[in-house]
Amino acid sequence: MENYEFFRAPQTIIYGQKSFEKVGQEASSRGKRALIVSDKIMDRLGYVHQCQEYLQDRGVESSIYLGVDSEPTDQYVAESLEIFKKENCDLVISVGGGSCIDTAKAIAVLAVNSGYIGDYMGGKKIASQPPIPHIAIPTTAGTGSEATDATVITNSSNQVKMMIKQPAFMPLIAIVDPLLTLSSPKHVTAATGIDALSHAVEAYLSKKAHPMTDTIALSAMKLIVENIQIAYSDGNNIKARGAMSLGSLQAGMAFSNSSVCLVHGMSRPIGALFHVPHGYSNAMLLPAVLEFSKDSCIDRLADLGRIFAKGRKVFSNAEAADLAVESVKKLCQTLHIPNLKGWGIDEKEFQLAISKMAKDAMESGSPANNPKVPTIQELEELYMDCFHYNFFLKKEAHND
C-alpha cells in the first residue's frame, strides 16, 4: 500500500502589503504580452489600470478581458481565450476573486493544449503540454484559488459546474496583497470569509487529509476564526485583512492537497442552477453539513471547537465538537448569512431541482471524501434542511 502524499503549491508565493507592485517584475521574466483577466468592478476600482502600469514599467504589454461576471462559465473561457490568441499574448494574469482566477487557469492550459475545457473534467483528458505562465492576484480573502490546482467552470449547455483538477491548473505565481481586499464590501467579506473557513474545515475533516495539510488547515482555521468578525466590522483594519488573506491562502493550499467534501459537493449544483455565488452557497451549507457529519468526526471537529473556545476549558471532545457546530452557526448569524429561502430561491423550483442537485453532487466525487458519506436520500433531505436552516443557536430557537 502506498504511504506517501503529494503537496503541490505555486512555484512562487509573494505575500504581504504592496506585494501587488511585484507583478511587473515577475511578468517581465516570463513573457512580453499579458492577458489580464478581470471584471468590471475591479476595473472600476482601478486595479486593472494599476496592473497595466506595473507591467508597462517593466516593458510588458497587456490586453484585457473584463467579461467575468459572477461564477465562471465555459463562455467566459472561450471569449478570453480568443482574445489571448488574437492579441498574441504569452502569459495570463488574473486580478479579482475566484471566478477571474478560475477563468485564467483554463486559459493557461487551453492556450497550449487542445480541446474544450470540459474535456479535462474527471481526468478524461490530461494536459500534455505545460501551461503558459499564470500570475494569480486575489482581491478577496475567500476562494484560495491562487494556490490550488483546480478550476470550477459551469457548462452552459447543461448547467453543471465542472470541477476540474490536475497539476497543470496550478498558477505559477500567487501574489497575495491584503491591501486589495480593503475594497471588499461587508457582505463579500462575510461570504468569502466563511468560504475560506469551509475550505480549511473540509481539508481537515477530509478522508484524504495528511500531516502537511493538517498543519496549514489548523493554522488557517485559527487565522480566520480570530479575524473574520473584525474584518467584517471594520473593513479598514489591515491587520485583520492581512490575517484573512493569509488564512484564505493557507486554506486553499490545504484543500488542494487533501480535498473538499460534502459542503462543496452540495454547493456547486446550487450555484449552477440558482446562480448563488460560491462563497454564499458554501456559507449557507456549512453549519448544517457539520451537524450532519459531527458524529463521524468528533475528535477532529473538537479541534475547531477549541479554536472557538479561545483558551476556555472544554471538558471533552464531544463537548468541543458541539461547540464547533454551535459557534459556526452563531458566526453565520452574526455575519448575516441567509439560508437558501432567505436568499430568495423559490421553494417549489428548489424542490423540483433537488433530485438533479443530489445526483450532480454525488457524481462530483466530493461527498465521498466526507467523514460521513450520505446516501442519495440523505443528501436530498439535507438539501431541504438547508433551505429552511435556522442559524440561531438551539437554546435560542424558542425565541425565533
N, C-alpha and C positions, 0 to 999 in steps of 0.2 A: 504493500500500500504506500502511495506517495505521502511523504510527510513534510513537504516543503511548500512555501507560499510565495506568490509574486506580490511585489509592491511597485506600482508604476506612478509616476508623477511627471509634471512638465520638466523639461531639461533645466530650465531656469525659472525661479520664482523671485520676483522683486516685490517686497512688501514694505509699506510704510508711507507716511505723508510725503507728498511731492514725488512719489515714485513714477507717476504718470509722465513726468518730464523725461524719463529714460526711454520712452518709446522710439524716438528718433534714432538714438544710439543703437538700440537693439535691432531696429529695422534696417539700418544702413549697411550692416554687415551680412544681411540676408536677402536683400532684393533692391530693386530700383523703382518699382511702382507698386503701391499697395492699394488693395480694395478695402475701404473702411466700411464695415457692415454695422449699421446702427439703426436708429429710429428717429422719428420727427421730434420727440421730446428731448432726446439727447442733443439733437441739432439745435433746438430752441434754447437749451441751457448753455450752448456754446462749447460743449465738449468735443464735438466733431471738428469744428474750426480749430480748436486748440490742438487737437491731434494732428491736423494737417500742418499747422505751424511748426510743431515739434519735428515732424517728418521733413518738412521743407528746409529747416535749419540744418539738417544732416544730408540734404541733397536727395531726398526720397520723394518722388511724385506720388500723387494719390487720386483715386476715383472714389465715388461714394455711392452706397446703396442704402436708402433710408426706408425701404418698403416693409421692414419688420413691424408688425402690429400685433401685439399680444402673443399668443402661442405660435411657434414656428410651423410653417406648412411646407409641403413639397413645392408649392408655387413660389414661395419666397426663395427657396433654394434654386429653382430653375431660373428665376429672374436675375438673382445676384450672380449666378454662375455665368449667365450670358454676358453681363457687364464685365465680369472678371476677364473673360476670354476676349471680348471685343476691345477692351482697353489695354490688352497685353500686360496684365498685372502678373507679378511673380511672388507676391505674398499677400496674406489677408490679415486684417486687424479688426477685431470685434470690440466695440465700445457700447456697453449697455448691460441689460440684465441677461438672464439665461437664454432668452429667446434669440437675442443677437449672437450670443456666443455659440449656441447650438447650430444656428444657420451657417455661421462661418466655419464650424467644424466640418459640415457637409461639403462646403465649397473646397476646403483644403484637401479633402480626399477625392472628390469627383473631378477636380481640375486636372488630375493626373491619372485617375482610374476611370474606367468606362462605366456606363450603366445609369440606372435610376437609383436614387438614394434608398428606396425600399428594398432593392436587391440585396443590401448589406444587412438587413434585419435577420436576427437569429443565426448569423454566421453563414447564411446561404452563399454569400459572396464575400471573399476576403480581399481587402485592399492589397494588391500585389506590389504597387509602387509606393514609395514613401510619400506622405502628404507634403504639400507645399507648406512653408513656414506659416504658422498661425500665432499671432500675439493676441492673447485674450485679456481684456481690461474690463472687469466687472464694475458696475456703478451701483449695485445693490449688495447688501450682505445677506445672501439667501441661497442661491442655487448651488454655489460651489463649482459650477460648470467649468470654470477656468482651470480646474485641477482634476478633471475626470476624463476618462476615455469613452464616454457615452454621449450620444445625442438623441433627443426625442423630437421627432418630426411627424406632424399629422399628415396622413394620407388623405388628400382632399376628396378622393372618389368614394371611400367607404367610411370616412370619419373615424379611423383607427389611429391612435397615437403609436407610432412605430418607435420602440425602444431599441436603439442600435448601439452595440458596444463592441469595440475592438481597439487594439492599441493605436491604430492609425488616426483615431479621432482625438487623441490627446493633444492639446495645444503645445506648441514648442516652448512658449514663454507665457507666464502669467504675471501680469503687473497689477498688484492689489493696492490701490491707493484709497485709504478711508476718506480722504477729502472729497472724493467723487460721490460718496454716499450721503453727504450733507444735504443734497438736494432732494433726497427721498422723502415724500410726504409721510405723515404718520401711518396711514393705512398700508402703505407699501412697506414701511419699516416693520410693522406688525406681521404682515403676511409672509414676507421674505424671511423674517427672523424665526418664525415658527417653522417655516420650510427648512431652514438650516438646522434647527433643533431636531426636526424629524429625520434629517439625514444622519445626524450624529447618533440619535437614539436607535434608528434602524440598523445602522452599521454595527452598533454594539450588541444589539439583540439578535442579529442575523446568524443563521446556522453556518455561514461562511466566514464569520469573524475570526481573526487570528491576533496574536500578540501585538503586531505592528499597528493594526487598525484599532485594536482596543485602546492603545496608548493615546492616539490622537483623537479618537472618538470621545474618550473621557475628558480630555483637555477641551475639546470643542463644546461639549455639554456644559462644562463649568463656565467657560467664557460667555456662552450665550445666556445661560440661566442668570448669571450675575449682572449682565449688562443690558438685556433686551428691554426691560421696562425703563431704564434710564435713557436709552437711545430713543425710545418711543415718546417719553415725556419731554425730553429736551433734545431735540434733533441736532442742536449745535454742540452737544457735548462730544468733542472729538476723541476723548479718551474712550468713552463707551462705543462710539462709532468704530474706532480702531479695533477694540476687542471683538465687536460683532463681525467685522471684516475678517479678522484672523480666525474666529470661530467658524465662520462660513467656509473659509478656505480649508481648514483642517477637516471639517465635516465632509466636504467634497472629496478630499483625499481618502478619508476613511471609508465612505460608502463605495467609492470607485474601486477600492481594493478588497472589500468584502462584498456587500451587496445591499440594495434596499429590499424592503419586504412588503408586507400587506398594505401599508398606507399608500405606497407608490403604485402598487398593482391596482388598487381601487381608484386612485386619483386620476390616472391617465384617461380612462373612459369618461369620467365626469368632465374633464377638460375638453375632450374631443367632441362629445355630444352636446354639452351645455355651455361650452366656451367659458368655463370658470378658470381664471388664471391658476397656474400650477401651485404657486405658493399658497393661495387661498384654499384650494381643494385639499391640499395636504394638511393645512391647519384645521380645517373642518373635520377631518377624519381622525387625526392623531389621538385625541382623548378616547374616543370610542374603540379604536383599534387596540390601544393599550389596555383598556378594560377587558376586551375580548381575549387578549394574549396573556394577561397577567399571570394566571396560574401555571403557565408553562415556562415562565422566565422570572420567577420571583427573585432569585439571587442577583441577577443582572439588573433588573428593574430597581432593586433596592439601592444599587449604586447611584442611580439617578435620584432616588428619593433622598439620599444622604447629601447630595449636592444642594437640593432644595432646602434641606434642613439647616444648612449653613452652620454646621458645628453643633446644633442642638442634638441631644442624645435621642437616638431612635432605638428601641429595645430589640427588635427582631427584624429579620429580612422581610417577613410578611408585612409588618407594620411599615417598613421603609418603602416597600413596593406599593402599598396602598397610598402612602404619602406622595409617591411619584405621580400616580394617576390623578389624585385629587389636585395636586399642585399644577399639573399641566392643564387640567380643566379650569382652575382658577386663573391661570395665566391667560388662556384664551378669552376668558370672560373679561379680564382687565384690559386686554388689547382689543376688545370689541370685535372679536372674530364671530361672524354669524354662523348659524347652521345652514344647511342647504336650502331649507324652506325660507329662512331669513334672507338668503341671497336673492331670492325671487324666482326660483325654479318652480314651474308648475308641477303640482304633486301627481296629477294623472299622467303627464308626459314622463315624469321621472319613473313612476311605477311601470309604465309600458316599456321603458328602456332598461329596467333592472336585469332582465334575463340576458340581454346582449352585453351589458356592462360586466356582469359576473363572468360570462364566458370570455370576454376580451381580457379581463383582469387575470383570470387563471392562465390563459394562453400566453400572457406576457412573461410568466415564469417567476415573477417577484413574490407572489404569495407562498410559493414553495419554500422560500428561504425564511419565512416567519417562524418563530418558536412554536406557535400553534397554527397548523395549516388548516384552513377552513374547507368544508365541503361546499359544493355549489349552493346548496340550500342555505347553509350558514352564511355564505357570502351575500346571498340575496337578502336575507334577514338583516345582516349588518348594514347593507346599503339603506334599508328602510329606517333602521335605528338612527343612522347618521343624518337622515333627512330631518328628523324631529329632535335631534340630540340636544339635551339640556346641559349647558355648560355650568350651571350653578352646582355648587357642592351639595352632596347628599343631605347634609344636615340643614341646608337652606331651602331644600326643594319645596317644603310646605309653604314657604313664603312667596313662591312664584305666582 
